[in-house]
Amino acid sequence: MNDNQNNGIVIQKKHIIIAVLLILLLLVGGIVIGVKMFSKEGQTNNSAIAVAETEPATEAPTAPNIGIDIDPNAGKYTGEEAPKRDEEKEAAGIKIPGYPSITIAKDTENVRMALQNPEDNPCYFKFQIVLKDTGETIFESKYVPPGDAITDVTLAHPLAEGEYNATIMITTIALDQQTPLNGANVETVLIAK
């Protein structure tokens, strides 16, 4: 018999090195994918209601402004937050203010209300107020940094005395100013007095 026929499979040092490198590459790739997936989890909403005054913003946005318009009417939020909605008390992630009703001045375009992006949010907010009965957008802001609020709002037209069912649509973008995040639609009643 020939010696080559009895030896079976021969493992050389280079085969072991290649196998170890492949295993390490797979482990590193798995860790990178796991970290990316884990960092995108947990994007839920908390709730608060905002009624406050604002001061002009004195700090630069948290990230360099590379593509979004910061609302010039946004200023640091100095008001109190209302209790969170029961179903969202334990949630983490983006905090969404709740607005059960908002009282505004009747027959004027310039009204006061606090449209707030709670401090420590990982994103900018853009607000849009839409009347439910007509689908008309009566206000749209530019982006508001975390911790800021818009209190001086200019409506598309004055509202006569009465109650108006409306939706405050909140669009969000991450602080990197490139990644859209989950937004929210908040039901409210505008009470024009």
Helices and strands as residue ranges (DSSP letters): H 3-6, H 13-39, E 44-48, E 50-51, E 54-56, E 74-77, E 80-81, G 86-88, E 93-97, E 102-104, E 110-116, E 123-131, E 137-144, E 148-154, E 162-174, E 180-192
